[in-house]
């Protein structure tokens, strides 16, 4: 059976795991189709494998920083960019943190500005 984004959305809702935005589900569908178009759809496996962070997702950008900020501390970001603490820009920091995470795991960029990070 071919799974659509709407099918995914309904399944996630049925399993009480509606954690992803519609755009995020679309990106996930493309990602899994690219890996193996015959892969069995398992919403629990997907929820355990990755998390979407950002607007409209179950986890915010602040959650993203809380979960992964240790990989690139803000002090290091400021030093690397020659910035003072009062010049800290959260969006730039998140972009840099994503770049650091991409060296260790898969990070999918969602068209709505969110990120899907796979566990590692």
N, CA, C and O atoms as a GROMACS GRO file, in nm:
protein
  480
    1UNK      N    1   0.084  -0.117   0.000
    1UNK     CA    2   0.000   0.000   0.000
    1UNK      C    3   0.089   0.125   0.000
    1UNK      O    4   0.185   0.133   0.077
    2UNK      N    5   0.058   0.219  -0.083
    2UNK     CA    6   0.130   0.345  -0.086
    2UNK      C    7   0.071   0.437   0.020
    2UNK      O    8  -0.051   0.455   0.028
    3UNK      N    9   0.158   0.495   0.101
    3UNK     CA   10   0.117   0.582   0.210
    3UNK      C   11   0.129   0.727   0.164
    3UNK      O   12   0.230   0.766   0.106
    4UNK      N   13   0.025   0.806   0.192
    4UNK     CA   14   0.029   0.948   0.162
    4UNK      C   15   0.052   1.025   0.292
    4UNK      O   16   0.048   0.968   0.401
    5UNK      N   17   0.075   1.154   0.280
    5UNK     CA   18   0.093   1.239   0.398
    5UNK      C   19  -0.035   1.238   0.481
    5UNK      O   20  -0.029   1.235   0.604
    6UNK      N   21  -0.150   1.240   0.415
    6UNK     CA   22  -0.276   1.236   0.489
    6UNK      C   23  -0.291   1.104   0.565
    6UNK      O   24  -0.340   1.103   0.678
    7UNK      N   25  -0.249   0.993   0.504
    7UNK     CA   26  -0.251   0.864   0.573
    7UNK      C   27  -0.162   0.868   0.697
    7UNK      O   28  -0.199   0.821   0.804
    8UNK      N   29  -0.043   0.925   0.679
    8UNK     CA   30   0.050   0.936   0.792
    8UNK      C   31  -0.012   1.018   0.904
    8UNK      O   32  -0.006   0.979   1.021
    9UNK      N   33  -0.070   1.131   0.869
    9UNK     CA   34  -0.130   1.220   0.968
    9UNK      C   35  -0.238   1.145   1.048
    9UNK      O   36  -0.242   1.153   1.171
   10UNK      N   37  -0.325   1.074   0.977
   10UNK     CA   38  -0.432   0.998   1.045
   10UNK      C   39  -0.376   0.890   1.136
   10UNK      O   40  -0.425   0.871   1.248
   11UNK      N   41  -0.272   0.821   1.091
   11UNK     CA   42  -0.212   0.714   1.173
   11UNK      C   43  -0.147   0.772   1.298
   11UNK      O   44  -0.164   0.719   1.408
   12UNK      N   45  -0.073   0.880   1.282
   12UNK     CA   46  -0.011   0.943   1.398
   12UNK      C   47  -0.117   0.989   1.497
   12UNK      O   48  -0.100   0.973   1.618
   13UNK      N   49  -0.225   1.046   1.447
   13UNK     CA   50  -0.335   1.089   1.535
   13UNK      C   51  -0.398   0.968   1.605
   13UNK      O   52  -0.428   0.974   1.724
   14UNK      N   53  -0.418   0.859   1.531
   14UNK     CA   54  -0.478   0.738   1.589
   14UNK      C   55  -0.391   0.679   1.699
   14UNK      O   56  -0.442   0.623   1.796
   15UNK      N   57  -0.260   0.691   1.685
   15UNK     CA   58  -0.166   0.640   1.785
   15UNK      C   59  -0.137   0.746   1.893
   15UNK      O   60  -0.052   0.725   1.980
   16UNK      N   61  -0.209   0.857   1.886
   16UNK     CA   62  -0.190   0.965   1.983
   16UNK      C   63  -0.047   1.019   1.980
   16UNK      O   64   0.011   1.051   2.084
   17UNK      N   65   0.009   1.029   1.861
   17UNK     CA   66   0.147   1.075   1.841
   17UNK      C   67   0.153   1.180   1.730
   17UNK      O   68   0.238   1.174   1.641
   18UNK      N   69   0.064   1.275   1.738
   18UNK     CA   70   0.056   1.379   1.637
   18UNK      C   71   0.159   1.488   1.668
   18UNK      O   72   0.124   1.601   1.702
   19UNK      N   73   0.287   1.452   1.654
   19UNK     CA   74   0.398   1.539   1.693
   19UNK      C   75   0.453   1.622   1.579
   19UNK      O   76   0.526   1.718   1.603
   20UNK      N   77   0.421   1.587   1.455
   20UNK     CA   78   0.483   1.648   1.338
   20UNK      C   79   0.386   1.741   1.267
   20UNK      O   80   0.265   1.719   1.266
   21UNK      N   81   0.441   1.846   1.207
   21UNK     CA   82   0.360   1.934   1.123
   21UNK      C   83   0.332   1.861   0.991
   21UNK      O   84   0.396   1.761   0.959
   22UNK      N   85   0.237   1.913   0.916
   22UNK     CA   86   0.205   1.855   0.786
   22UNK      C   87   0.328   1.860   0.695
   22UNK      O   88   0.359   1.764   0.626
   23UNK      N   89   0.398   1.976   0.696
   23UNK     CA   90   0.520   1.988   0.615
   23UNK      C   91   0.626   1.888   0.662
   23UNK      O   92   0.697   1.829   0.580
   24UNK      N   93   0.635   1.869   0.794
   24UNK     CA   94   0.731   1.774   0.847
   24UNK      C   95   0.701   1.632   0.802
   24UNK      O   96   0.792   1.556   0.769
   25UNK      N   97   0.573   1.596   0.802
   25UNK     CA   98   0.534   1.462   0.755
   25UNK      C   99   0.568   1.445   0.608
   25UNK      O  100   0.611   1.337   0.566
   26UNK      N  101   0.548   1.549   0.530
   26UNK     CA  102   0.582   1.544   0.388
   26UNK      C  103   0.731   1.518   0.368
   26UNK      O  104   0.770   1.437   0.284
   27UNK      N  105   0.813   1.587   0.445
   27UNK     CA  106   0.959   1.568   0.437
   27UNK      C  107   0.996   1.427   0.481
   27UNK      O  108   1.080   1.362   0.419
   28UNK      N  109   0.933   1.378   0.588
   28UNK     CA  110   0.960   1.242   0.634
   28UNK      C  111   0.922   1.138   0.529
   28UNK      O  112   0.996   1.043   0.505
   29UNK      N  113   0.807   1.157   0.467
   29UNK     CA  114   0.763   1.064   0.363
   29UNK      C  115   0.865   1.060   0.249
   29UNK      O  116   0.902   0.952   0.203
   30UNK      N  117   0.911   1.176   0.206
   30UNK     CA  118   1.013   1.181   0.100
   30UNK      C  119   1.142   1.114   0.145
   30UNK      O  120   1.204   1.039   0.069
   31UNK      N  121   1.181   1.139   0.268
   31UNK     CA  122   1.304   1.082   0.322
   31UNK      C  123   1.296   0.929   0.323
   31UNK      O  124   1.388   0.862   0.275
   32UNK      N  125   1.189   0.874   0.377
   32UNK     CA  126   1.176   0.729   0.385
   32UNK      C  127   1.157   0.666   0.248
   32UNK      O  128   1.205   0.555   0.224
   33UNK      N  129   1.088   0.735   0.156
   33UNK     CA  130   1.075   0.683   0.020
   33UNK      C  131   1.211   0.677  -0.049
   33UNK      O  132   1.238   0.585  -0.127
   34UNK      N  133   1.296   0.775  -0.021
   34UNK     CA  134   1.429   0.777  -0.081
   34UNK      C  135   1.515   0.662  -0.029
   34UNK      O  136   1.594   0.603  -0.104
   35UNK      N  137   1.500   0.632   0.099
   35UNK     CA  138   1.577   0.523   0.159
   35UNK      C  139   1.529   0.388   0.108
   35UNK      O  140   1.608   0.304   0.064
   36UNK      N  141   1.396   0.367   0.116
   36UNK     CA  142   1.338   0.239   0.076
   36UNK      C  143   1.189   0.261   0.052
   36UNK      O  144   1.110   0.271   0.146
   37UNK      N  145   1.152   0.269  -0.075
   37UNK     CA  146   1.012   0.298  -0.107
   37UNK      C  147   0.918   0.186  -0.066
   37UNK      O  148   0.796   0.205  -0.066
   38UNK      N  149   0.971   0.069  -0.030
   38UNK     CA  150   0.888  -0.043   0.014
   38UNK      C  151   0.889  -0.060   0.165
   38UNK      O  152   0.838  -0.160   0.216
   39UNK      N  153   0.947   0.033   0.234
   39UNK     CA  154   0.954   0.026   0.381
   39UNK      C  155   0.815   0.028   0.440
   39UNK      O  156   0.729   0.105   0.397
   40UNK      N  157   0.794  -0.056   0.540
   40UNK     CA  158   0.665  -0.059   0.609
   40UNK      C  159   0.652   0.066   0.696
   40UNK      O  160   0.745   0.104   0.765
   41UNK      N  161   0.536   0.127   0.691
   41UNK     CA  162   0.510   0.247   0.769
   41UNK      C  163   0.482   0.208   0.914
   41UNK      O  164   0.388   0.134   0.943
   42UNK      N  165   0.566   0.260   1.004
   42UNK     CA  166   0.552   0.231   1.147
   42UNK      C  167   0.562   0.363   1.224
   42UNK      O  168   0.672   0.412   1.247
   43UNK      N  169   0.447   0.420   1.264
   43UNK     CA  170   0.450   0.550   1.331
   43UNK      C  171   0.527   0.550   1.462
   43UNK      O  172   0.590   0.650   1.496
   44UNK      N  173   0.523   0.441   1.536
   44UNK     CA  174   0.596   0.434   1.662
   44UNK      C  175   0.746   0.438   1.636
   44UNK      O  176   0.820   0.508   1.706
   45UNK      N  177   0.791   0.363   1.537
   45UNK     CA  178   0.934   0.363   1.502
   45UNK      C  179   0.980   0.503   1.462
   45UNK      O  180   1.087   0.547   1.502
   46UNK      N  181   0.898   0.572   1.383
   46UNK     CA  182   0.935   0.707   1.339
   46UNK      C  183   0.943   0.801   1.458
   46UNK      O  184   1.036   0.881   1.468
   47UNK      N  185   0.846   0.792   1.549
   47UNK     CA  186   0.847   0.879   1.667
   47UNK      C  187   0.968   0.853   1.756
   47UNK      O  188   1.018   0.944   1.822
   48UNK      N  189   1.014   0.729   1.758
   48UNK     CA  190   1.133   0.696   1.837
   48UNK      C  191   1.261   0.737   1.766
   48UNK      O  192   1.363   0.761   1.830
   49UNK      N  193   1.256   0.746   1.634
   49UNK     CA  194   1.376   0.773   1.555
   49UNK      C  195   1.407   0.921   1.540
   49UNK      O  196   1.523   0.958   1.523
   50UNK      N  197   1.305   1.006   1.546
   50UNK     CA  198   1.330   1.147   1.518
   50UNK      C  199   1.228   1.238   1.585
   50UNK      O  200   1.122   1.194   1.630
   51UNK      N  201   1.263   1.366   1.590
   51UNK     CA  202   1.179   1.468   1.650
   51UNK      C  203   1.180   1.592   1.562
   51UNK      O  204   1.285   1.633   1.512
   52UNK      N  205   1.063   1.650   1.543
   52UNK     CA  206   1.056   1.778   1.471
   52UNK      C  207   1.055   1.891   1.574
   52UNK      O  208   0.984   1.887   1.673
   53UNK      N  209   1.137   1.990   1.546
   53UNK     CA  210   1.148   2.109   1.633
   53UNK      C  211   1.107   2.231   1.555
   53UNK      O  212   1.147   2.248   1.439
   54UNK      N  213   1.028   2.317   1.617
   54UNK     CA  214   0.993   2.444   1.556
   54UNK      C  215   0.846   2.476   1.568
   54UNK      O  216   0.772   2.414   1.645
   55UNK      N  217   0.804   2.573   1.490
   55UNK     CA  218   0.667   2.625   1.492
   55UNK      C  219   0.566   2.518   1.455
   55UNK      O  220   0.576   2.455   1.349
   56UNK      N  221   0.469   2.496   1.541
   56UNK     CA  222   0.361   2.402   1.514
   56UNK      C  223   0.394   2.256   1.543
   56UNK      O  224   0.306   2.170   1.535
   57UNK      N  225   0.518   2.228   1.576
   57UNK     CA  226   0.558   2.091   1.610
   57UNK      C  227   0.543   2.072   1.761
   57UNK      O  228   0.525   2.168   1.835
   58UNK      N  229   0.551   1.948   1.805
   58UNK     CA  230   0.538   1.920   1.948
   58UNK      C  231   0.653   1.981   2.029
   58UNK      O  232   0.636   2.010   2.147
   59UNK      N  233   0.768   2.000   1.966
   59UNK     CA  234   0.884   2.055   2.035
   59UNK      C  235   0.924   2.188   1.970
   59UNK      O  236   0.925   2.201   1.848
   60UNK      N  237   0.957   2.284   2.052
   60UNK     CA  238   0.992   2.418   2.006
   60UNK      C  239   1.141   2.430   1.977
   60UNK      O  240   1.218   2.336   2.000
   61UNK      N  241   1.182   2.545   1.927
   61UNK     CA  242   1.325   2.573   1.907
   61UNK      C  243   1.396   2.578   2.041
   61UNK      O  244   1.513   2.539   2.051
   62UNK      N  245   1.328   2.627   2.144
   62UNK     CA  246   1.388   2.627   2.278
   62UNK      C  247   1.414   2.484   2.325
   62UNK      O  248   1.516   2.457   2.388
   63UNK      N  249   1.321   2.393   2.295
   63UNK     CA  250   1.342   2.251   2.328
   63UNK      C  251   1.464   2.197   2.252
   63UNK      O  252   1.542   2.119   2.306
   64UNK      N  253   1.478   2.239   2.127
   64UNK     CA  254   1.592   2.198   2.045
   64UNK      C  255   1.723   2.240   2.111
   64UNK      O  256   1.817   2.161   2.121
   65UNK      N  257   1.727   2.364   2.156
   65UNK     CA  258   1.848   2.414   2.223
   65UNK      C  259   1.871   2.339   2.353
   65UNK      O  260   1.984   2.303   2.385
   66UNK      N  261   1.764   2.315   2.429
   66UNK     CA  262   1.777   2.239   2.554
   66UNK      C  263   1.828   2.098   2.528
   66UNK      O  264   1.911   2.046   2.603
   67UNK      N  265   1.777   2.035   2.422
   67UNK     CA  266   1.814   1.896   2.393
   67UNK      C  267   1.955   1.881   2.335
   67UNK      O  268   2.024   1.783   2.364
   68UNK      N  269   1.998   1.977   2.253
   68UNK     CA  270   2.124   1.959   2.180
   68UNK      C  271   2.226   2.072   2.199
   68UNK      O  272   2.335   2.064   2.143
   69UNK      N  273   2.193   2.173   2.275
   69UNK     CA  274   2.285   2.286   2.294
   69UNK      C  275   2.420   2.246   2.349
   69UNK      O  276   2.519   2.315   2.327
   70UNK      N  277   2.424   2.136   2.421
   70UNK     CA  278   2.552   2.088   2.475
   70UNK      C  279   2.650   2.051   2.364
   70UNK      O  280   2.772   2.048   2.386
   71UNK      N  281   2.598   2.023   2.244
   71UNK     CA  282   2.686   1.988   2.132
   71UNK      C  283   2.761   2.109   2.078
   71UNK      O  284   2.867   2.095   2.017
   72UNK      N  285   2.706   2.228   2.101
   72UNK     CA  286   2.770   2.352   2.058
   72UNK      C  287   2.726   2.462   2.154
   72UNK      O  288   2.633   2.537   2.125
   73UNK      N  289   2.793   2.470   2.268
   73UNK     CA  290   2.752   2.567   2.370
   73UNK      C  291   2.749   2.710   2.316
   73UNK      O  292   2.827   2.747   2.228
   74UNK      N  293   2.658   2.789   2.370
   74UNK     CA  294   2.644   2.928   2.324
   74UNK      C  295   2.773   3.006   2.342
   74UNK      O  296   2.804   3.092   2.259
   75UNK      N  297   2.848   2.978   2.448
   75UNK     CA  298   2.975   3.048   2.470
   75UNK      C  299   3.070   3.022   2.353
   75UNK      O  300   3.139   3.114   2.308
   76UNK      N  301   3.074   2.898   2.306
   76UNK     CA  302   3.160   2.862   2.193
   76UNK      C  303   3.111   2.931   2.065
   76UNK      O  304   3.192   2.980   1.986
   77UNK      N  305   2.979   2.934   2.046
   77UNK     CA  306   2.920   3.003   1.931
   77UNK      C  307   2.960   3.150   1.930
   77UNK      O  308   3.001   3.204   1.828
   78UNK      N  309   2.947   3.214   2.045
   78UNK     CA  310   2.982   3.356   2.055
   78UNK      C  311   3.130   3.378   2.024
   78UNK      O  312   3.166   3.469   1.950
   79UNK      N  313   3.214   3.294   2.081
   79UNK     CA  314   3.359   3.306   2.058
   79UNK      C  315   3.394   3.282   1.911
   79UNK      O  316   3.471   3.357   1.852
   80UNK      N  317   3.336   3.176   1.851
   80UNK     CA  318   3.363   3.143   1.712
   80UNK      C  319   3.324   3.256   1.616
   80UNK      O  320   3.384   3.272   1.510
   81UNK      N  321   3.223   3.333   1.656
   81UNK     CA  322   3.172   3.439   1.569
   81UNK      C  323   3.214   3.578   1.613
   81UNK      O  324   3.166   3.678   1.558
   82UNK      N  325   3.302   3.585   1.712
   82UNK     CA  326   3.352   3.714   1.759
   82UNK      C  327   3.241   3.804   1.813
   82UNK      O  328   3.243   3.925   1.792
   83UNK      N  329   3.146   3.744   1.882
   83UNK     CA  330   3.031   3.818   1.933
   83UNK      C  331   3.037   3.833   2.084
   83UNK      O  332   3.096   3.751   2.154
   84UNK      N  333   2.976   3.938   2.132
   84UNK     CA  334   2.957   3.957   2.275
   84UNK      C  335   2.823   3.895   2.313
   84UNK      O  336   2.739   3.870   2.227
   85UNK      N  337   2.804   3.871   2.441
   85UNK     CA  338   2.681   3.807   2.488
   85UNK      C  339   2.556   3.885   2.447
   85UNK      O  340   2.453   3.825   2.415
   86UNK      N  341   2.564   4.016   2.447
   86UNK     CA  342   2.448   4.097   2.411
   86UNK      C  343   2.420   4.098   2.260
   86UNK      O  344   2.320   4.154   2.215
   87UNK      N  345   2.510   4.037   2.181
   87UNK     CA  346   2.492   4.028   2.037
   87UNK      C  347   2.439   3.891   1.994
   87UNK      O  348   2.427   3.863   1.874
   88UNK      N  349   2.406   3.808   2.091
   88UNK     CA  350   2.357   3.672   2.063
   88UNK      C  351   2.229   3.678   1.981
   88UNK      O  352   2.135   3.749   2.015
   89UNK      N  353   2.227   3.602   1.872
   89UNK     CA  354   2.109   3.591   1.786
   89UNK      C  355   2.066   3.444   1.784
   89UNK      O  356   2.138   3.358   1.733
   90UNK      N  357   1.950   3.418   1.840
   90UNK     CA  358   1.902   3.280   1.855
   90UNK      C  359   1.889   3.208   1.721
   90UNK      O  360   1.925   3.090   1.712
   91UNK      N  361   1.838   3.275   1.618
   91UNK     CA  362   1.822   3.210   1.488
   91UNK      C  363   1.956   3.169   1.428
   91UNK      O  364   1.969   3.059   1.374
   92UNK      N  365   2.055   3.257   1.439
   92UNK     CA  366   2.190   3.224   1.388
   92UNK      C  367   2.249   3.108   1.467
   92UNK      O  368   2.314   3.020   1.411
   93UNK      N  369   2.226   3.110   1.598
   93UNK     CA  370   2.277   3.002   1.682
   93UNK      C  371   2.213   2.869   1.644
   93UNK      O  372   2.282   2.768   1.631
   94UNK      N  373   2.082   2.868   1.624
   94UNK     CA  374   2.013   2.744   1.586
   94UNK      C  375   2.068   2.693   1.453
   94UNK      O  376   2.092   2.573   1.439
   95UNK      N  377   2.088   2.782   1.356
   95UNK     CA  378   2.146   2.740   1.227
   95UNK      C  379   2.284   2.677   1.246
   95UNK      O  380   2.314   2.575   1.184
   96UNK      N  381   2.366   2.737   1.330
   96UNK     CA  382   2.499   2.683   1.356
   96UNK      C  383   2.492   2.550   1.431
   96UNK      O  384   2.569   2.459   1.403
   97UNK      N  385   2.400   2.541   1.524
   97UNK     CA  386   2.382   2.415   1.598
   97UNK      C  387   2.339   2.304   1.504
   97UNK      O  388   2.386   2.191   1.516
   98UNK      N  389   2.250   2.334   1.411
   98UNK     CA  390   2.208   2.236   1.311
   98UNK      C  391   2.328   2.188   1.230
   98UNK      O  392   2.344   2.068   1.208
   99UNK      N  393   2.412   2.281   1.187
   99UNK     CA  394   2.532   2.243   1.111
   99UNK      C  395   2.620   2.149   1.191
   99UNK      O  396   2.675   2.054   1.135
  100UNK      N  397   2.634   2.173   1.319
  100UNK     CA  398   2.714   2.084   1.404
  100UNK      C  399   2.649   1.946   1.415
  100UNK      O  400   2.718   1.845   1.411
  101UNK      N  401   2.519   1.943   1.430
  101UNK     CA  402   2.449   1.815   1.443
  101UNK      C  403   2.455   1.734   1.314
  101UNK      O  404   2.460   1.611   1.318
  102UNK      N  405   2.455   1.802   1.201
  102UNK     CA  406   2.461   1.732   1.072
  102UNK      C  407   2.589   1.652   1.056
  102UNK      O  408   2.596   1.562   0.972
  103UNK      N  409   2.690   1.682   1.135
  103UNK     CA  410   2.814   1.605   1.131
  103UNK      C  411   2.798   1.471   1.203
  103UNK      O  412   2.878   1.380   1.183
  104UNK      N  413   2.694   1.458   1.287
  104UNK     CA  414   2.675   1.338   1.368
  104UNK      C  415   2.549   1.260   1.338
  104UNK      O  416   2.541   1.141   1.369
  105UNK      N  417   2.450   1.324   1.278
  105UNK     CA  418   2.323   1.258   1.254
  105UNK      C  419   2.253   1.321   1.135
  105UNK      O  420   2.301   1.418   1.077
  106UNK      N  421   2.139   1.265   1.100
  106UNK     CA  422   2.058   1.320   0.992
  106UNK      C  423   1.969   1.430   1.047
  106UNK      O  424   1.900   1.412   1.147
  107UNK      N  425   1.973   1.544   0.981
  107UNK     CA  426   1.884   1.655   1.014
  107UNK      C  427   1.813   1.694   0.885
  107UNK      O  428   1.877   1.728   0.785
  108UNK      N  429   1.682   1.688   0.888
  108UNK     CA  430   1.603   1.725   0.771
  108UNK      C  431   1.549   1.867   0.790
  108UNK      O  432   1.497   1.901   0.896
  109UNK      N  433   1.564   1.946   0.687
  109UNK     CA  434   1.514   2.084   0.691
  109UNK      C  435   1.373   2.084   0.631
  109UNK      O  436   1.352   2.040   0.519
  110UNK      N  437   1.280   2.135   0.708
  110UNK     CA  438   1.140   2.138   0.668
  110UNK      C  439   1.111   2.274   0.605
  110UNK      O  440   1.159   2.376   0.656
  111UNK      N  441   1.034   2.280   0.495
  111UNK     CA  442   1.008   2.408   0.428
  111UNK      C  443   0.949   2.516   0.518
  111UNK      O  444   0.964   2.635   0.490
  112UNK      N  445   0.882   2.478   0.625
  112UNK     CA  446   0.822   2.578   0.715
  112UNK      C  447   0.923   2.637   0.813
  112UNK      O  448   0.887   2.716   0.900
  113UNK      N  449   1.051   2.598   0.799
  113UNK     CA  450   1.156   2.652   0.886
  113UNK      C  451   1.192   2.561   1.002
  113UNK      O  452   1.285   2.590   1.078
  114UNK      N  453   1.119   2.452   1.018
  114UNK     CA  454   1.147   2.357   1.126
  114UNK      C  455   1.260   2.262   1.087
  114UNK      O  456   1.306   2.260   0.973
  115UNK      N  457   1.302   2.183   1.185
  115UNK     CA  458   1.406   2.082   1.164
  115UNK      C  459   1.357   1.951   1.222
  115UNK      O  460   1.293   1.947   1.327
  116UNK      N  461   1.389   1.842   1.152
  116UNK     CA  462   1.365   1.708   1.204
  116UNK      C  463   1.501   1.647   1.231
  116UNK      O  464   1.584   1.633   1.141
  117UNK      N  465   1.524   1.611   1.357
  117UNK     CA  466   1.653   1.558   1.400
  117UNK      C  467   1.637   1.411   1.434
  117UNK      O  468   1.549   1.373   1.512
  118UNK      N  469   1.723   1.329   1.375
  118UNK     CA  470   1.722   1.186   1.405
  118UNK      C  471   1.812   1.159   1.523
  118UNK      O  472   1.918   1.220   1.539
  119UNK      N  473   1.769   1.067   1.605
  119UNK     CA  474   1.845   1.029   1.725
  119UNK      C  475   1.980   0.971   1.683
  119UNK      O  476   1.996   0.916   1.574
  120UNK      N  477   2.076   0.984   1.771
  120UNK     CA  478   2.210   0.926   1.747
  120UNK      C  479   2.268   0.879   1.875
  120UNK      O  480   2.380   0.827   1.876
   0.00000   0.00000   0.00000
